[in-house]
């Protein structure tokens, strides 16, 4: 059972991040792990985060969604968690996958405001509505996870629909995210070299964090500040330009990924390049035979997305997203093309890649669950 729990925690780890380009909602990890009524289990369980992530995937009708988690430092030594769970949370902290704070306060709402993300919380935040007017104006931005027949579901705190509502990134957020920031504290996992600052700093890899994936700084009296160390951040120059692309297979959005000026990305059946986007797990046998290991390469040049076919069999472009066969433009091996605003690259019929905001989803579906490896005897359905 320990091995099965470790596997599900590894799956959950792939869905937590502080990347402002990929996160789809923000939450307080300490709050979520204590939603005891979700499974009727022990007082605190990290597996409940997986249940909430699965619920978010169902609500958004999108696979592989990621969440932005903030957490009080006390959770790193919370006795209600198992030793393995505490070790996992510490690793997430050391790798910069979650924000660990001495006083989380309203940081969750600050992140939601700066990035335009919905909030997953049962707290009503009544005393903060003046500072964050969208708490009233957009009730779907704050949703409470509650038990449902097939797992957690979301309800809006005040009226509105039940699906998470994304807002626009604030002007302040846009300005902050246009710059790179550096924390003067050695080994800061959020605004410096990765793998530092926590209980396992000596064991963690010192991988350089991508400037494009830096979280938004906290604002203290208008000054950009490291939320973990509480010190003023240095301006390290402009942040690389980025584009968020998404993979759609069979009409369903399966994954989002980021292309920056500094980092081209190869997508295919099983790319060998670092940071490649593997599609094989979503393909049928015929598609696997057609799509090369590395099929298309995406680059960002002077604000334009350039797609190059690096396959054996070639690809196609769907201008404006049109699925009419007469509109399809062939893309031969080694040929490049600028990807228009609504264009999609078609690697094989039903397998497309385009800009995330322009790529519609299909019908409702059952997403790939991060809880698939969870031992059933460790999870109990809530009593009716």
C-alpha positions as CSV (number, residue, x, y, z in Angstrom):
1,X,0.0,0.0,0.0
2,X,2.9,2.4,0.7
3,X,4.1,1.9,-2.8
4,X,0.6,2.6,-4.2
5,X,0.3,5.8,-2.1
6,X,3.8,6.9,-3.3
7,X,2.7,6.5,-6.9
8,X,-0.4,8.6,-6.4
9,X,1.6,11.3,-4.6
10,X,4.0,11.3,-7.6
11,X,1.0,11.8,-9.9
12,X,-0.3,14.6,-7.8
13,X,3.2,16.2,-7.8
14,X,2.9,16.6,-11.6
15,X,-0.2,18.8,-11.1
16,X,1.2,21.4,-8.6
17,X,3.2,24.4,-9.8
18,X,3.8,28.1,-9.3
19,X,4.0,28.7,-13.0
20,X,1.6,31.6,-13.8
21,X,1.3,30.4,-17.4
22,X,0.1,26.9,-16.6
23,X,-1.8,27.1,-13.3
24,X,-5.6,26.9,-13.7
25,X,-6.7,27.7,-10.1
26,X,-5.2,28.7,-6.7
27,X,-5.7,27.0,-3.4
28,X,-4.5,26.8,0.2
29,X,-2.9,23.3,0.6
30,X,-3.4,23.2,4.3
31,X,-7.1,23.9,3.9
32,X,-7.6,21.3,1.3
33,X,-5.9,18.4,3.1
34,X,-8.3,19.0,6.1
35,X,-11.5,18.6,4.0
36,X,-12.3,15.5,6.0
37,X,-15.8,15.1,4.7
38,X,-14.5,14.5,1.1
39,X,-13.5,10.9,2.1
40,X,-14.4,10.4,5.7
41,X,-10.8,9.6,6.5
42,X,-8.2,10.8,8.9
43,X,-7.9,14.5,10.0
44,X,-5.3,15.4,7.3
45,X,-4.5,13.7,4.0
46,X,-2.5,14.8,1.1
47,X,-4.5,12.5,-1.1
48,X,-7.4,15.0,-0.8
49,X,-5.5,17.4,-3.0
50,X,-5.6,14.8,-5.8
51,X,-9.4,14.5,-5.3
52,X,-9.8,18.3,-5.7
53,X,-7.5,18.3,-8.8
54,X,-9.6,15.6,-10.4
55,X,-12.7,17.6,-9.7
56,X,-11.2,20.6,-11.3
57,X,-10.3,18.6,-14.4
58,X,-14.0,17.5,-14.7
59,X,-15.3,21.0,-14.2
60,X,-12.9,22.5,-16.9
61,X,-13.3,19.5,-19.2
62,X,-9.6,19.4,-19.6
63,X,-7.0,16.9,-18.7
64,X,-3.7,17.4,-16.8
65,X,-4.8,20.7,-15.1
66,X,-2.3,22.2,-12.7
67,X,-3.0,24.1,-9.5
68,X,-1.1,26.9,-7.7
69,X,-0.8,26.0,-4.1
70,X,0.2,28.2,-1.1
71,X,0.7,26.7,2.3
72,X,1.7,27.7,5.9
73,X,5.2,26.6,6.8
74,X,3.7,24.6,9.8
75,X,2.4,22.0,7.4
76,X,6.0,20.8,6.8
77,X,5.9,19.4,10.3
78,X,2.2,18.7,10.7
79,X,1.8,15.6,12.9
80,X,-1.5,14.8,11.3
81,X,0.3,13.9,8.0
82,X,2.3,10.8,7.6
83,X,6.1,11.1,7.5
84,X,6.0,10.3,3.8
85,X,3.5,13.1,3.2
86,X,5.6,15.6,5.1
87,X,8.6,14.6,3.1
88,X,6.7,15.1,-0.1
89,X,5.4,18.6,0.9
90,X,9.0,19.6,1.9
91,X,10.2,18.4,-1.5
92,X,7.6,20.4,-3.3
93,X,8.7,23.5,-1.2
94,X,12.3,22.9,-2.0
95,X,11.6,22.6,-5.7
96,X,9.4,25.7,-5.8
97,X,6.3,23.8,-6.7
98,X,4.3,25.4,-3.8
99,X,4.7,28.6,-2.0
100,X,5.6,28.1,1.7
101,X,4.8,31.1,3.9
102,X,5.0,32.0,7.6
103,X,1.8,33.9,7.3
104,X,-0.1,33.0,4.1
105,X,-2.7,35.7,4.9
106,X,-4.4,36.8,1.7
107,X,-1.6,35.7,-0.6
108,X,-4.0,33.2,-2.2
109,X,-6.3,36.1,-3.2
110,X,-3.3,38.2,-4.3
111,X,-2.2,35.5,-6.6
112,X,-5.7,35.0,-7.9
113,X,-6.0,38.8,-8.5
114,X,-2.6,39.1,-10.2
115,X,-3.1,36.1,-12.5
116,X,-6.9,36.1,-13.0
117,X,-7.2,32.6,-11.5
118,X,-10.3,31.1,-9.8
119,X,-9.9,30.2,-6.1
120,X,-10.8,26.8,-4.6
121,X,-11.7,27.5,-1.0
122,X,-14.5,27.2,1.5
123,X,-13.5,30.5,3.1
124,X,-15.9,33.4,2.3
125,X,-13.3,36.2,2.6
126,X,-16.0,38.7,3.6
127,X,-13.5,41.1,5.1
128,X,-11.5,41.4,1.9
129,X,-14.2,42.3,-0.6
130,X,-13.1,45.9,-0.6
131,X,-9.6,45.1,-1.6
132,X,-10.7,42.4,-4.1
133,X,-14.0,43.6,-5.6
134,X,-14.2,40.5,-7.9
135,X,-15.1,38.5,-4.8
136,X,-18.6,40.0,-5.2
137,X,-18.6,40.8,-8.9
138,X,-17.4,37.4,-10.1
139,X,-18.8,34.8,-7.6
140,X,-17.6,31.9,-9.8
141,X,-14.0,33.0,-9.0
142,X,-14.3,31.5,-5.6
143,X,-15.7,27.9,-5.4
144,X,-15.9,25.5,-2.5
145,X,-15.1,21.8,-3.0
146,X,-17.8,19.7,-1.4
147,X,-18.6,15.9,-1.5
148,X,-20.5,14.7,-4.5
149,X,-21.7,11.3,-5.8
150,X,-18.7,10.7,-8.0
151,X,-16.2,12.7,-6.0
152,X,-15.8,16.3,-5.0
153,X,-17.8,19.0,-6.9
154,X,-17.7,22.8,-6.7
155,X,-20.3,25.2,-5.6
156,X,-20.0,29.0,-5.9
157,X,-20.1,30.9,-2.6
158,X,-22.5,33.6,-3.8
159,X,-24.8,32.8,-6.7
160,X,-23.3,32.4,-10.2
161,X,-22.5,29.2,-12.0
162,X,-20.6,26.2,-10.6
163,X,-17.8,26.0,-13.0
164,X,-14.5,27.9,-12.2
165,X,-14.5,31.3,-13.8
166,X,-11.1,32.8,-14.9
167,X,-10.7,36.5,-14.7
168,X,-8.4,38.8,-16.6
169,X,-4.9,39.2,-15.4
170,X,-4.7,42.5,-13.6
171,X,-2.6,45.4,-15.0
172,X,-0.3,45.1,-12.0
173,X,0.1,41.4,-12.6
174,X,0.9,42.0,-16.2
175,X,3.6,44.5,-15.2
176,X,5.1,42.2,-12.6
177,X,5.1,39.2,-15.0
178,X,6.9,41.3,-17.7
179,X,10.1,41.3,-15.6
180,X,12.4,38.7,-14.1
181,X,13.0,38.9,-10.4
182,X,15.8,37.7,-8.2
183,X,15.8,37.0,-4.4
184,X,18.9,37.9,-2.5
185,X,18.4,34.9,-0.2
186,X,20.7,32.0,-1.3
187,X,19.0,29.1,-3.0
188,X,15.5,30.7,-3.2
189,X,13.3,28.1,-4.9
190,X,10.9,30.7,-6.3
191,X,13.2,33.6,-7.5
192,X,16.6,32.1,-7.9
193,X,18.3,28.7,-8.6
194,X,15.9,25.8,-7.8
195,X,16.4,23.2,-5.1
196,X,17.3,25.5,-2.2
197,X,16.2,27.0,1.1
198,X,14.4,24.1,2.7
199,X,14.9,21.1,4.9
200,X,16.5,19.1,2.1
201,X,18.5,21.9,0.5
202,X,21.7,19.9,0.6
203,X,20.1,17.0,-1.2
204,X,18.0,18.9,-3.8
205,X,19.3,19.4,-7.3
206,X,20.4,22.9,-8.1
207,X,18.5,23.2,-11.4
208,X,18.1,26.7,-12.7
209,X,14.5,27.9,-12.7
210,X,13.0,29.1,-16.0
211,X,12.5,32.9,-15.8
212,X,9.3,32.4,-17.9
213,X,7.9,30.2,-15.1
214,X,8.6,32.5,-12.1
215,X,5.5,33.1,-9.9
216,X,4.3,36.7,-9.4
217,X,6.1,38.6,-6.6
218,X,4.2,39.5,-3.5
219,X,3.5,43.2,-3.1
220,X,4.3,44.8,0.2
221,X,3.5,48.5,0.2
222,X,3.8,48.4,-3.5
223,X,7.3,46.8,-3.4
224,X,7.9,43.4,-5.2
225,X,8.8,41.0,-2.4
226,X,9.7,37.4,-2.1
227,X,6.6,35.8,-0.5
228,X,8.8,33.1,1.2
229,X,11.6,35.2,2.6
230,X,9.9,38.6,2.9
231,X,12.8,40.5,1.3
232,X,12.7,42.9,-1.6
233,X,13.3,41.4,-5.0
234,X,15.8,42.7,-7.5
235,X,14.7,43.4,-11.0
236,X,16.7,41.1,-13.3
237,X,15.5,42.4,-16.6
238,X,12.7,41.6,-19.0
239,X,11.1,38.2,-18.9
240,X,11.3,36.1,-22.1
241,X,8.3,36.3,-24.3
242,X,6.1,33.2,-24.1
243,X,3.1,31.5,-25.8
244,X,0.9,28.8,-24.2
245,X,0.0,26.0,-26.5
246,X,-2.3,23.1,-25.9
247,X,-2.6,19.6,-27.3
248,X,-6.1,18.4,-28.3
249,X,-6.7,14.7,-29.0
250,X,-10.1,13.5,-30.2
251,X,-11.6,16.9,-29.4
252,X,-10.3,16.9,-25.8
253,X,-7.6,19.2,-24.5
254,X,-5.1,16.9,-22.9
255,X,-2.2,19.2,-22.0
256,X,-0.9,22.7,-22.0
257,X,2.8,23.7,-22.5
258,X,4.9,26.8,-22.8
259,X,7.1,27.9,-25.7
260,X,9.5,30.8,-24.9
261,X,12.1,32.7,-26.9
262,X,14.7,30.8,-25.0
263,X,13.2,27.3,-25.2
264,X,11.8,25.7,-28.3
265,X,9.6,22.6,-27.7
266,X,9.3,19.4,-29.7
267,X,6.1,17.5,-29.6
268,X,5.6,13.9,-30.9
269,X,4.9,10.3,-29.9
270,X,7.9,10.2,-27.6
271,X,10.4,13.1,-28.1
272,X,14.0,12.5,-27.1
273,X,14.7,16.2,-26.5
274,X,14.6,17.7,-22.9
275,X,11.2,19.3,-22.3
276,X,9.6,17.4,-25.2
277,X,5.8,16.9,-25.2
278,X,4.9,13.2,-25.3
279,X,1.6,12.3,-27.0
280,X,1.9,8.5,-27.1
281,X,-0.3,7.8,-24.1
282,X,-3.3,9.4,-25.8
283,X,-2.9,7.9,-29.3
284,X,-4.4,4.9,-30.9
285,X,-2.3,2.3,-32.7
286,X,-2.6,3.9,-36.2
287,X,-1.8,7.3,-34.9
288,X,1.3,6.0,-33.1
289,X,2.5,4.5,-36.3
290,X,2.0,7.7,-38.2
291,X,3.3,10.3,-35.7
292,X,7.1,10.3,-35.3
293,X,8.9,10.3,-32.0
294,X,9.6,14.0,-32.5
295,X,7.1,15.2,-35.0
296,X,6.9,19.1,-34.8
297,X,9.1,21.8,-33.3
298,X,7.7,25.0,-32.0
299,X,9.8,28.2,-31.6
300,X,9.0,31.8,-30.7
301,X,10.8,34.4,-32.8
302,X,10.0,38.1,-32.5
303,X,6.6,37.3,-31.1
304,X,5.7,34.8,-33.8
305,X,5.2,31.1,-33.2
306,X,7.1,29.1,-35.9
307,X,6.2,25.5,-36.4
308,X,8.6,23.2,-38.2
309,X,7.8,19.6,-39.3
310,X,10.6,17.4,-38.2
311,X,8.8,14.1,-38.9
312,X,8.9,11.4,-41.5
313,X,5.3,11.6,-42.7
314,X,4.5,15.4,-42.5
315,X,1.7,17.3,-40.9
316,X,-1.0,19.9,-41.8
317,X,-2.1,23.3,-40.8
318,X,-5.8,24.1,-40.1
319,X,-6.0,27.8,-40.9
320,X,-8.4,29.6,-38.5
321,X,-9.2,26.2,-36.9
322,X,-11.2,25.1,-39.9
323,X,-11.8,21.4,-40.0
324,X,-12.9,21.4,-43.6
325,X,-10.5,19.1,-45.6
326,X,-10.4,21.6,-48.5
327,X,-8.9,24.2,-46.1
328,X,-6.1,22.0,-44.8
329,X,-2.6,23.2,-45.8
330,X,0.1,20.4,-46.0
331,X,3.3,20.9,-44.0
332,X,6.0,18.7,-45.5
333,X,9.0,17.3,-43.5
334,X,11.5,20.0,-42.7
335,X,9.0,22.8,-43.8
336,X,8.3,25.7,-41.5
337,X,5.4,28.1,-41.2
338,X,4.2,30.9,-39.0
339,X,1.3,29.8,-36.8
340,X,-1.6,32.2,-37.2
341,X,-3.7,33.4,-34.3
342,X,-6.4,30.7,-34.6
343,X,-4.4,28.1,-36.6
344,X,-3.9,24.6,-35.5
345,X,-1.2,22.1,-36.4
346,X,-2.6,18.7,-37.2
347,X,-0.1,15.8,-36.7
348,X,-2.7,13.2,-37.5
349,X,-6.5,13.4,-37.9
350,X,-7.9,14.3,-34.5
351,X,-4.5,15.2,-33.0
352,X,-4.0,19.0,-33.1
353,X,-1.9,21.6,-31.3
354,X,-2.7,25.3,-31.2
355,X,-2.8,28.3,-28.9
356,X,-4.4,27.3,-25.6
357,X,-7.1,30.1,-25.5
358,X,-8.1,29.4,-29.1
359,X,-8.4,25.6,-28.8
360,X,-11.9,24.6,-27.9
361,X,-12.7,21.5,-25.9
362,X,-15.0,18.8,-27.1
363,X,-17.8,17.0,-25.2
364,X,-17.6,16.4,-21.4
365,X,-15.2,13.5,-20.6
366,X,-13.7,11.6,-17.8
367,X,-10.1,13.0,-17.3
368,X,-7.1,11.0,-16.5
369,X,-7.3,10.7,-12.7
370,X,-4.3,11.4,-10.5
371,X,-6.0,9.1,-8.0
372,X,-5.9,6.0,-10.3
373,X,-3.2,4.4,-8.1
374,X,-4.7,5.2,-4.8
375,X,-5.4,2.1,-2.7
376,X,-9.2,1.7,-2.3
377,X,-8.9,0.6,1.3
378,X,-7.3,4.0,2.1
379,X,-10.1,6.0,0.6
380,X,-13.7,5.9,1.9
381,X,-16.7,7.5,0.4
382,X,-18.5,10.0,2.6
383,X,-21.6,8.8,4.4
384,X,-24.9,9.9,2.7
